[in-house]
Amino acid sequence: METEILTEKQYKILSKKLLNTIERQYRIVPLNTLKHPNYFLKKPLYITIEIEKDAVIASLDDIEAFAYADTEFEAANCLCEEIVDIYEDLKDDKENLGILPRKWLAFLEETIESR
């Protein structure tokens, strides 16, 4: 009784097609600037770009930050603004942060430098 559904060649072709499909919907890209005059990055932040039917979502999972837009460029720009807003809010309320927000702030302080 034969138990294989696909030949090795068919399996390789199917695997490549699946990976190509996933790569078209999800990408991890470096963010090298926050596009803000008062802040710059000490090292790149790696963000996820997800392409949905009606929108592009840019996210930084390390701090649970997300931005939605029509294009990748706009989503990345909106995410930069969101990261700066989160960073400023966390710095302003440093004494009252819970465990998770303290971790986010520590992560951002390792990455962002003020001018």
DRENMARKOL-287621 format. One line per 2 residues: number of its first residue (from 1); their letters; for each residue x, y, z of N, C-alpha, C. Coordinates in Angstrom, 2 decimals. Each point is the difference from the previous one (the first is absolute). Layout:
// DRENMARKOL-287621
NUM	A	X/Y/Z/X/Y/Z/X/Y/Z | ...
// end
This chain:
// DRENMARKOL-287621
1	ME	0.84/-1.18/0.00/-0.84/1.18/0.00/0.89/1.25/0.00 | -0.24/0.89/-0.91/0.78/1.23/-0.13/-0.52/1.04/1.00
3	TE	0.92/0.60/0.76/-0.41/0.96/1.01/0.38/1.44/-0.34 | 0.82/0.23/-1.01/0.41/1.35/-0.37/-1.07/0.65/-0.86
5	IL	-0.29/1.24/0.34/-0.99/0.74/-0.76/0.67/0.77/-1.13 | 1.16/0.57/0.28/0.73/0.78/-0.99/1.36/-0.63/-0.27
7	TE	0.45/0.17/-1.21/1.38/-0.41/-0.29/0.92/1.05/0.60 | 1.29/-0.28/0.07/0.95/0.97/0.54/0.02/1.28/-0.83
9	KQ	-0.10/-0.14/-1.31/-0.01/1.16/-0.88/-1.26/0.83/0.23 | -1.15/-0.65/0.12/-1.25/0.72/0.25/0.06/0.72/1.36
11	YK	0.58/-0.66/0.99/0.13/0.59/1.33/0.85/1.27/-0.06 | 1.11/-0.03/-0.71/0.88/1.17/-0.12/-0.71/1.15/-0.71
13	IL	-0.72/-0.30/-1.06/-0.74/1.04/-0.74/-1.07/0.62/0.89 | -0.75/-0.84/0.72/-1.05/0.49/0.89/0.60/0.85/1.12
15	SK	1.11/-0.45/0.56/0.66/0.76/1.07/0.43/1.39/-0.48 | 0.58/0.07/-1.19/0.42/1.29/-0.55/-1.19/0.92/-0.22
17	KL	-1.10/-0.55/-0.51/-1.20/0.81/-0.22/-0.57/0.53/1.32 | -0.01/-0.85/1.02/-0.49/0.45/1.31/0.87/1.10/0.58
19	LN	1.30/-0.18/-0.06/0.91/1.02/0.51/-0.13/1.32/-0.75 | -0.14/-0.06/-1.31/-0.17/1.22/-0.79/-1.29/0.72/0.37
21	TI	-1.06/-0.76/0.22/-1.28/0.59/0.39/0.12/0.69/1.35 | 0.63/-0.66/0.95/0.18/0.59/1.34/0.87/1.24/-0.08
23	ER	1.09/-0.06/-0.75/0.92/1.14/-0.11/-0.67/1.22/-0.63 | -0.98/-0.22/-0.85/-0.69/1.13/-0.62/-0.91/0.69/1.02
25	QY	-0.45/-0.72/1.02/-0.91/0.58/0.99/0.71/0.50/1.25 | 1.12/-0.59/0.37/0.73/0.37/1.21/1.47/0.21/-0.33
27	RI	0.54/1.11/0.50/1.43/0.25/-0.17/0.52/0.67/1.27 | 1.22/-0.31/0.32/0.67/0.68/1.10/1.04/0.92/-0.63
29	VP	-0.08/1.28/0.34/0.90/0.98/-0.59/0.62/0.86/1.10 | 1.21/0.49/-0.23/0.62/0.86/1.01/-0.55/1.43/-0.10
31	LN	-0.20/0.58/1.15/-0.39/1.40/0.10/1.25/0.72/0.53 | 0.56/0.88/-0.80/1.27/0.64/0.35/-0.15/1.40/0.57
33	TL	-1.18/0.54/-0.06/-0.25/1.34/0.51/-1.44/0.10/0.50 | -0.21/0.89/0.96/-1.36/0.27/0.48/-0.61/1.21/-0.69
35	KH	0.79/0.63/-0.86/-0.46/1.18/-0.76/-0.53/1.08/0.94 | 0.76/0.22/1.08/-0.38/0.99/1.00/1.24/0.82/0.33
37	PN	-0.12/1.32/0.08/1.19/0.83/0.21/0.68/-0.19/1.36 | -0.74/-0.48/1.00/0.56/-0.11/1.35/0.49/-1.40/0.38
39	YF	-0.26/-0.97/-0.86/0.37/-1.37/0.32/0.67/-0.69/-1.18 | 1.01/-0.80/0.31/0.58/-0.83/-1.04/0.28/-1.38/0.57
41	LK	0.12/-0.96/-0.87/0.19/-1.39/0.40/1.48/-0.33/0.13 | 0.37/-0.64/1.10/1.37/-0.46/0.21/0.28/-1.23/-0.86
43	KP	-1.05/-0.75/-0.27/0.08/-1.21/-0.81/-1.35/-0.18/-0.68 | -0.04/-0.74/-1.09/-1.28/-0.17/-0.70/-1.03/-0.75/0.84
45	LY	-1.24/0.35/-0.20/-1.12/-0.75/0.55/-0.56/-0.86/-1.12 | -0.26/-1.25/0.27/-0.54/-0.87/-1.03/-1.51/-0.07/0.15
47	IT	-0.68/0.49/-1.01/-1.46/0.05/0.03/-0.58/-1.01/-0.98 | -1.24/-0.34/0.22/-0.71/-0.91/-0.88/-0.95/0.80/-0.88
49	IE	0.03/-0.29/-1.27/-0.95/0.59/-0.95/-0.93/-1.13/-0.43 | -1.27/0.21/0.23/-1.01/-0.99/-0.37/-0.96/0.63/-1.01
51	IE	-0.17/-0.66/-1.11/-0.88/0.54/-1.04/-1.32/-0.75/0.04 | -1.05/0.73/0.32/-1.35/-0.55/0.04/-0.73/0.48/-1.25
53	KD	-1.22/-0.40/-0.17/-0.77/0.39/-1.19/-0.21/1.51/-0.07 | -0.38/0.61/1.12/-0.36/1.42/-0.01/1.03/0.93/0.63
55	AV	1.05/-0.57/0.61/0.95/0.86/0.71/1.36/-0.68/0.14 | 0.96/0.84/0.33/1.33/-0.50/0.33/0.19/0.27/1.49
57	IA	0.50/-0.99/0.72/0.21/0.13/1.44/1.49/-0.08/0.27 | 0.51/1.02/0.68/1.39/0.00/0.44/-0.04/-0.20/1.51
59	SL	0.86/-0.88/0.51/-0.03/-0.24/1.44/1.39/-0.22/0.56 | 0.14/0.38/1.25/1.20/-0.27/0.79/-0.48/-0.82/1.19
61	DD	0.13/-1.29/-0.11/-0.55/-0.92/0.99/0.66/0.15/1.37 | 1.24/0.46/0.05/0.71/0.15/1.27/-0.72/0.92/0.98
63	IE	-0.76/0.95/-0.53/-0.75/0.93/0.86/-1.49/0.01/-0.36 | -0.42/-0.94/-0.78/-1.40/-0.12/-0.41/-0.53/1.29/-0.65
65	AF	0.80/0.56/-0.91/-0.39/1.21/-0.73/-0.41/-0.38/-1.41 | -1.09/0.61/-0.48/-0.55/-0.30/-1.31/-0.41/1.28/-0.71
67	AY	0.04/-0.04/-1.33/-0.49/1.12/-0.80/-0.59/-0.56/-1.29 | -1.10/0.57/-0.41/-0.71/-0.43/-1.21/0.02/1.13/-1.02
69	AD	0.15/-0.35/-1.26/-0.02/1.01/-1.07/-0.28/-0.68/-1.33 | -0.05/0.80/-1.06/-0.25/-0.53/-1.34/1.25/-0.55/-0.66
71	TE	1.17/0.52/0.38/1.26/-0.44/-0.62/1.01/-0.38/1.09 | 1.03/-0.73/-0.40/1.06/-0.38/0.94/0.70/1.24/0.55
73	FE	0.28/0.96/-0.86/0.69/1.23/0.40/-0.81/0.75/1.06 | -1.30/0.17/-0.26/-0.86/0.71/0.96/-0.10/-0.77/1.31
75	AA	-0.12/-1.32/-0.08/-0.10/-0.82/1.22/1.27/0.12/0.83 | 1.15/-0.04/-0.65/1.27/0.13/0.71/0.12/1.38/0.64
77	NC	-0.41/1.05/-0.71/0.04/1.35/0.55/-0.92/0.14/1.21 | -1.19/-0.55/-0.11/-0.95/0.04/1.12/0.54/-0.79/1.20
79	LC	0.67/-1.10/-0.28/0.59/-0.79/1.08/1.11/0.79/0.69 | 0.78/0.75/-0.75/1.02/0.85/0.60/-0.63/0.97/0.99
81	EE	-1.09/0.63/-0.40/-0.70/0.93/0.88/-0.53/-0.71/1.24 | -0.53/-1.19/-0.18/-0.53/-0.79/1.11/1.11/-0.37/0.99
83	IV	1.15/-0.39/-0.52/1.14/-0.36/0.86/0.44/1.21/0.82 | 0.10/1.16/-0.62/0.39/1.22/0.71/-1.04/0.34/1.06
85	DI	-1.28/-0.09/-0.34/-1.06/0.30/0.97/0.07/-0.95/1.20 | 0.19/-1.28/-0.25/0.10/-0.97/1.09/1.22/0.30/0.86
87	YE	1.13/0.27/-0.63/1.23/0.30/0.72/-0.18/1.22/0.90 | -0.57/1.06/-0.53/-0.20/1.21/0.79/-0.98/-0.24/1.15
89	DL	-1.09/-0.72/-0.27/-0.98/-0.31/1.06/0.64/-0.83/1.11 | 0.79/-1.00/-0.38/0.64/-0.85/1.00/1.02/0.78/0.83
91	KD	0.77/0.87/-0.67/0.99/0.82/0.73/-0.69/0.95/0.97 | -1.12/0.60/-0.42/-0.72/0.96/0.83/-0.62/-0.65/1.24
93	DK	-0.34/-1.28/-0.10/-0.67/-0.69/1.11/0.87/-1.12/0.57 | 1.31/0.21/-0.05/1.00/-1.02/0.36/-0.24/-0.62/1.39
95	EN	-0.42/0.81/0.95/-0.16/-0.46/1.39/-1.23/-0.87/0.21 | -0.96/0.04/-0.90/-1.25/-0.72/0.21/-0.20/-1.17/-0.96
97	LG	1.06/-0.45/-0.65/-0.13/-1.05/-1.02/-0.07/-1.38/0.63 | -0.80/-0.85/-0.63/-0.06/-1.40/0.38/1.18/-0.75/-0.59
99	IL	0.01/-1.31/0.20/1.12/-0.83/-0.43/0.21/0.07/-1.52 | -1.05/-0.22/-0.77/0.14/-0.01/-1.46/0.39/1.36/-0.56
101	PR	-0.69/1.08/0.38/0.44/1.31/-0.50/1.43/0.35/0.40 | 0.47/-0.45/1.18/1.39/0.24/0.39/0.95/-0.71/-0.95
103	KW	-0.37/-1.20/-0.44/0.82/-0.74/-0.96/0.02/0.72/-1.35 | -1.15/0.52/-0.41/-0.07/0.75/-1.25/0.92/1.22/0.07
105	LA	-0.07/0.72/1.12/0.83/1.19/0.15/1.48/-0.37/-0.02 | 0.36/-1.06/0.68/1.41/-0.44/0.00/0.45/-0.33/-1.41
107	FL	-0.85/-0.68/-0.75/0.31/-0.34/-1.39/0.20/1.28/-0.83 | -0.92/0.94/0.15/0.08/1.24/-0.77/1.20/0.85/0.41
109	EE	0.33/0.02/1.28/1.16/0.77/0.45/1.31/-0.60/-0.52 | 0.02/-1.30/-0.25/1.18/-0.64/-0.59/0.13/0.36/-1.49
111	TI	-1.10/0.38/-0.60/-0.05/0.19/-1.45/-0.05/1.46/-0.43 | -0.66/0.84/0.78/-0.24/1.39/-0.39/0.91/0.94/0.80
113	ES	0.52/0.99/-0.69/0.80/1.03/0.67/-0.64/1.36/-0.29 | -0.08/0.83/1.05/-0.55/1.34/-0.16/1.10/0.97/-0.40
115	R	-0.38/1.01/-0.75/0.97/1.04/-0.38/-0.09/1.16/0.96
// end
